[in-house]
Amino acid sequence: MSQYNLINPGFAFLFETYLFIYLFNSNLLAGRLPIYNLMKRSNKKMTLWVIGAIVLVLLIVALVLVVKTYTYPFQKHKERTAVLLSDTSISEKSLLRFAGGIRIPTVSEVIDREGPDNPFDRFKAYLPEVYPEIYATMDTLTINGHGLVLRWQGKNRAKKPLLFLSHYDVVPVVGYEDVEDVSGEQIFEPDDARALPIDDYQTKWDYLPFSGAVTNGRIYGRGTLDMKGMLFGLLEAADALIAEGFQPEQDIWFAFGFDEEIGGLKGALKIAEYFKQEGITFDGVYDEGGIIAAPGLGGIDAPLALVGMAEKGFCTLRLNVYGMGGHSSMPPAKGSLVLAAEIIQKLNDNQMPLKLIPPVSGFLDRAGSSMGFVSRMAIANKWLLKDQLLSTLSKNSATNALVRTTTAITMAKSSDAANVLSSVTEVVVNFRILTGESVQMVIDHVKEICEGYDVEIEVVNTREPSHLSPENSAGYRIIEQTLAKIYPDAMVTPYVTIGGTDAYKYEIVSDYVYRLMPVYLNEYEQRTIHNENEHISIDNFAKMIAYFKEVMRGFERVE
């Protein structure tokens, strides 16, 4: 029997008593009870009795809240017993290889460019040039032209293999579309003094966006964080292990997509389908999706290693709202644009319900121990304060996304002329679907909102939420044990990845899919992803290499 079931009956009695007194008093004061006139004569005495009873109940409730807060089994930050890695240094060779990859502008939209200057062809040729030992040791194949797959043969073919993912396409750089040279001269100053982490939002590039500049203790350029940094971190880890004579316990596969930023349908999806066709399934799949967040996230005073156990789905709908069109000199009371505005307001005001799903509850149980007393009290007393807790979480855009299917009105279009009323207004809405809900639930929600309006609902694109990977697995334990050696102060916690990743596509070949890019970032560094001045610190890159080396070795000594 759960703690909730053991304790709740006593609380139910207290609150039923409180509710009775409250309703009794409310009806009494309203003069609705038959004995109202009788009680009116001794009103002062009765009022004092009622107030006293209410105060007593509230004091008992307050005492219970406080006791439960102090006795709630928050998962304390464990004292680390793991031996810290003594060497997380990095060679100039590793930095040069990484910087060279950044200098190849593999923007998703140019994947189909013909001719010798196709950056995806250049990148594909670059890797075997700079990692000859990897390509000599591993089996390699190409899926759908540019999907790069490598297999490192293990000692025990009976064991299920592991799979490490990344992608090498990047998003465009605003303002540099017509710039002929986006790389410039190579800047390589690895011994420069390390700059402190940025402490404000970046609005411009310090160096050209594909410069791969190595200076100030950082590597600059589009893709350093998303996701060439992880790709080169994996290859550097494997290259170092090969140099040490290491052979993995089971096969290790690497799969690098080339169109993740535009959906991954040609890259990761085709690679995953190849594995399924070949009957290859994995004991663990590792991809991007979480980070090690510096202290300060949500008022938490410890670093948080956010391991994505699931990711949200999405549903994009186009609403065609119909109304009377015509000349603006004789407008109807409500044209299509006004009607669309009403629907937009209703969608915004009546969002899908707030929910606590298992990874978020687990996150709160861990992170709660580093929160203030009021936050801990809400988490410890969800039986009473769950609605208030959810309401508080919903007030911040980041935490709101963890507890509901979000609604984002992203586009709207009506008339093309100032003096014309269009008979149809188009509204595009993007929903990010919480685990446990579905595309159909979103569509039903929108239909209910649009009831009474003349609206055509068109489904643009959808994807159901991912499944939830288990926490009690070898793959998750290895993540915890490895992080303890590199980031001993970090609190490892399950998490829901809000954005989309390629990891979702590999659920057809594994039940154990985990999302973590092991880099330590503050909120300003996180904001450089897909934005100006994207960069990664040399220390972060070096520790990422060390992390993946340990994970690759970890399956033969899981505790």
N, C-alpha and C positions, 0 to 999 in steps of 0.2 A: 504494500500500500504506500502511495506517495506521501511525502510530507504535506502536500496540499490537502489530501483527503483526511489525514490525521487531524489537522488543525482546523480545517474549515468549518466543521459543525459548530464548534464553540463560537466562532466569529459570526456564523449565520444567526445564532441565538441573540447575540449582542445587537446585531444590526436589525434583526426583526423587532427587537424591543425598542431600539432607537426609532425605527420606522413607525411603529405603533404610536409612540409618544409624539413623534413629529406630526403624523396625520391627525392624531387626536387633538393636539394643540391647534393645528391649522384649522380644523373644522370647528373647534370650540370658538376660536377668535372670530371666525366668519359667522358665528351664530347659527350654524346648521344643525347642531345636536339638540335633541329634545330637552336635555337638562340645562340648556344654555342659561335660561332665566334663573334657575336655581343656583347655578354656579356663579352667576353674575354677582350674587349677594356676597359670596365669599371669594370673589375674583382674586383678590390680592394673595390670599393664602394658597389658592390653587395654582396661581401663576408661579409663585415661589417654588412650589413643589415640582411643577413641570420643569422649570428652569434648572432646579437642582438635579433632577433626574437626567436631563439632557447633558448637563455639565459632567455628571458622573460617568455617563456612557462615553462622552467624548474623551474624558481623561483616561478611561480604560482603553479606548481605541488608540489614543496617542501613545500610551505605554506599550501596547502591543506592537505598534509601528516601530517604535524605537528599539524594542527588544529584538524583533525580527530583523531589523537593519543590522544590529551588532552581531547577530547569530547567523545571518544568512551565509551559506557556504560559497562566497565569492572565491573563484579560483585564484589564489594568491600567486604573485610572481615567484616562480620557483627559484630556489638557490641553485645556481648552476654548478653541477659537479663535473661537466665535460671539460676536458683540457682544451684551452684556447689554442687556435692555430697560431703558431709562432711566426709564420712567414706568409704575409699577404702582399709581398712586394710584386713588382711588375717590371718586365724588361722593356728596353726601348724597342726591341723587335716586335713585341706584342702591340705596343702603342702605334708603331708605324703600320702594321698590318691593318689594325682597326681604322686608323685615320685614312688609309688608302681606300678602304671600303666606303667610308663616308663621302669621299670625293667623287664617287660615281653616283650621279643624280637619278636614282631609280624611282622616279615619281610614277605612281600607279597608272596615270592616264596615258603614259607613253609606251606602255608594254607592247603595243602592236606596231610601233614605229619600224619601218623597213630601212634596211641599209646597215652599214658597218658601225654607225654611231648609236645603235640601240643600247641604252645603258644596261638593260637586263642581260643582254648577251655579254657585255663587258664584265659585269659582275660575276656571271656564271663562269667566265674564263679566268677571272681574277683569283678565285678561291683555290683552285689547284696550283696556281703559280706560287701563292704564298704559304700554302699548307701541303707541301709535297708528301710529307710523311703520313698525313691523314689519308690522302688519296691513294697512297701506296698500300696502306694497311686495311682500309675499309672497302667494302663493296659499294659501288655508287650506281645510281640510275637517275634518269630525268623523267618526270611525269608531266605530260602536257606542255612540253617545250621548255619550261623554266622552273618547274617544281623540283627542288633538289632533295634527293633522298640518299642517305648514307647508312650502311649497316656495319657495325663493329662486332665481329663475331666473339661470342663469349665462350667460357670454358664448359658450361653446362647447358646443352641445348634443350634439356628437359624443362628448364625453368622458363617461365614466360618472360619475354623481353621488356625493356623499358623504351619509352619514346620521349624525346626532347624536341620541342617545337620552337620555331621563331618564323619571322618573315622578313624579307629584305626590300619590299616596296615601302615607299614613304608618301606622306601627303604633300601636296604642292606648297610652295612658299609664297605667300601673298606679297605682291609688289615686285617679284623677281621673274614674272612670267616671260618678259621680253629681254631679260638680261642674258647676253650671249655666254659670258663666263661667270658661272656661279660658284666656281671653286677657287680661282685665283692661285697665287703662288703658295706653295705649302709652307706653313709655319710650324716648326717643330722645336719647342723649347721645354722639354720635359723636366728640366731641373729648375725652372722658374719657381719663385716663392708661391706657395699654395694660397690662393685667394679664399677668403671666408665664403661660406654659402651665401647666395643672394638673399636679400631681405626685403625685396619689393618686386612688383610685377614688371616684367620685361616688355618693352614696347619697340625695341629695335635690336638688330643684330650687331654684336660687337665685331664679328668677322663674317665673311661671306657664308651664306647658308649651307654650302657644300664644301667649305674650306677644309674640314677635318683638322682645323688648327689645334695644336697641342701647346697650350701655354696657360699660365696662371693656375697650374694644377688641374686643368680641365681639358676635355676634348669637346670642341664645338662643332655643331652641324646638325642638319636635319637627319633624324634617324639615330642619333646617339642614344636616346632613351627609347624611342619607338621605331624599330625594334632591332636595329643592327647591333646595338650594344649587347643584347642578349645573344644574338647569333654569334658574334665574335667571342663573347664570353664562353659559350659552349665549345667552340672550336679551339680556343686557347686552352681550355681545361683538358680536352681530349688530346691535343697535341702534347701537352706537358706530361700526361699520363703515359702516352705512347713512348715518349723519351725516357720515362722511368722504367720501361719494360712491363707496364701494367697491362693485364688482360682482364676484362670484366667477367664477373661471375656468369651472367647471362648476356644474351645479345643486347646491344644498345643501338637503337635507331635514332637518326636525326631527320627531321622533315622541315624544310624551309619553303614556305609559301611565297608567292610573288604578287598576290592581289588582295591581301587581307583588308587593306584600307578601302576597298570597293566591293567587299562582300566575300571574297575568298572562294568563289564558285568555280574558278578555273584552276586554282592552286590547291589549297588545303582540302577542298571537297573531293577533288579527283585523287589526291594522294590517299585520303581516308578510304575512298572506294576501292583503290588498288589493294590496300591492306585487307579489306573485307573480302575481296575476291580471292585473295591468296590464303585466306584463313588465318591471318596473323592477328593475334590479340595481345594486349599489353597489360602487364602487372602495374604499370603506372605511366601516366602521361603528364608531362610538365610543360606549362606554357605561361605566358604573361597573364596579368589580370589583377594582381595585388602588388603592394610594395611594402617597404618598412617605413612607416610614417613617423616622422620626428615628433617628439612630445609637443602637445598643444592641440592635437586633433580632438575636438569636442570637449576641451578642457581636461584631457587626460595627460597626466604628468609623466608618462613613460612611453618609450618608442613602441609602436604596434606593428608586428609583422602580420599583415593581413593576407591570409591564404584563401584565395577564392575557391569555395567548394561548389559553387554553382554560378551561373550567370543569367541575367534577366533576358527574357525574350523581347520581341518588339512587334508592333502592329502599326502600320501607317495607313490611314484612311483618308480618302478624298470625299468631302461632302459637297455635293452640288445642291445649293439652296435656291429654290425657284420663287419668283415673285413677279409682280407687274413691272414691266419695263416701259420705256418711252422717253419723252423729252423732259428735261429737268424743270421746264417752266410749269409743268402740271404734275408734280410728284404725288404718288399715292401716299396714304398714311404710313405704310411700311413697305418699302421696296425690298428687293432680294438682299441688298447689302445690310439693311437694318435688321432683317430677319436673321441673316447670318451672324450679325453682331450679337443678337439675343442668344443664339445657340452657342456662340463662343463663350459668352458670359456664363451660360448654364454649365457648359463643359468645365469651365474653370472653377465654378463655385461648387459643383457636385461631382467631385472626383471619386475615384474608386476607393473602397474602404481601406482603413489602416489595419495592418496585421503584423504580428510578431511571428516570423518563421524561424525554424531551428538555428540556422547559422547566425542570425541576428541575436537571438536569445543567448547563444553561446558567446557571441562577441560581447554582449552586455555583462554576462556573468564573469568574464575575464577582465574586461576593461573597467568594470564597475569598481573594482578594488582600488583603482587609481583615480576615481572621481571624488567629487565633494560629497558631503553628507546627504544633501537633498537628493542628488541623483542616485546615490546608493539606496536611499529609503524608497524611492520610486521603483527601482529594480527589484529590491527585496520584498516589496509588497504589491506585486502585480495583481494579486487577488482583489485588491481594493483600488490600486492606483494605475492599473494598466491603461485605462483611457487617458489619464493625465500624462502618463509616460509617452504614449503614442502621440498625443497632441503636441507635447514638447518636441519630440523627435521630428514631427512634421513641419515645425517652424523653421528648420534649417534645410536648405536645399540638398545638402549632401546626405544628411540623415533621413530626410523625407524619402529619398530614393531607395532607402533600405527597407522601408516599412509600407510601401504601397506601390501599386502600378501607377506610374506617373503619367500625367497628361501634358503635352506640349503642343500649343498651337503654333505651327511653324511657318505657314504660308497662307496667303489670302489673295484673291484676284476677283475683280468685278469689272466695271466699265473701263474702256480704254480712252474715254473722252470726258471732259469736265462737265459737259451739258447733256450727257446720255445716262439714263438709268438702265442698267443691264437687267435682263430678265432672269439671269442666273449669276450667283456668286459662288466662287469655288473656295473652299477652306480645306487645308491639309492639316491633319492632326497626327502626331506621333506619340504612341504609347510605349513605355518600357515596362514589360509585364513581369510581375513578381512571381517567383517560384510558388507553385500551388494554384496559380490562376492560368487562364488560357486565352488564346486568340478569340474564341467564341464568346467568352465572358466579356471581353472588351467590346466586341461588336454588339452584343445584346445591351450592354450599358449605353452605347451611343444611340442605338435605336430608341431606347427609353427616353433619353434626353431629347431626341428629335421628334418625339410623338406630338402630333398636332401641327407640324410643319410639313411643307412639301419638299422633301429632301431625298435625293438619291445618294446612297452610300456605296462608294467604290473602294474595294480593297486594293491598295497599291503594292504592299509587300508585308510579309509576316514571317515570324519565326517563334515557335513555342519556347518557353523557358527551358533551360537545360535541366537534366536530372541533378540530384544532390549527391555528391560524392561522400563516402563515409569518412568519418574522423578516426575510427578505430581500424586503421589499415597500416601496413608496413610503409606505404608511400608517404603518409602523413607523418608517421613517427620519424622517418628519415629527415623530413623537412625540419621538424622540431629539433632533432639532435644536431643537425648541421648548423642551424641558426645559433644554437647555444654556443658553438665553438667560434663563431665569427661576430655575432651581435649578442653578447651575453645579457645585455640589459633589455633586450626586446621581449615583449610579451607576445607570444605566438597565439593567434586567434583565428577561428573560422570567419568567413566573410562572404558576402554576395558581390560578385563582380557586376558593376552597373553597366559598363559598356560591353560591346560584343567582341569576341576573340575567335581565333580559328579553333580553339580547344573544343568548342561545341560540336564541331564536325567529326571529332574523333570519338565521340561517345558510342558510335557504332562498333568500335573495336576495344573499348575499355570501360569498366565501371569506376575506374579510379583516376579521375582527371582533376589536377590541381593547378591553380593559377597563381604564380608568384614570380615577379621579377625582383630578385634580391638586391635592391638598391635602397639606400637610406636617403629619403627626400623630405624636405620641408614643403609647405604649401606653395611657396613661390617657385621652387624647382619643379614641382609637379605641373605647374601651370605653363611651363615652357614646352610641354608635350603638345605637338600640333600648333605651336605658337612661336613667337619670336625668341631668338637667342637660346634655342634648345642646346643643351650641353649635359655632359656627365662628368663628374669629378674623376680624376685618375684613381683616387682611393676607392670610389664606388666600383669602378671597372675592375680593379685588382681584386676586391673582395668578391665580386661576382664570379670571377674565374675560380677563386679558392672555394667558393660555395659549390659550384658545379663539379669540381674535382671530388669534393667530399660526398656529394650525392651519388655520383657515378660509382664511387667505391662503397657506398653505404649499404647496398642490398645484401652484401655478404656478411654483414655484422650488425644486423638490426637487433636492437635490444628489446 
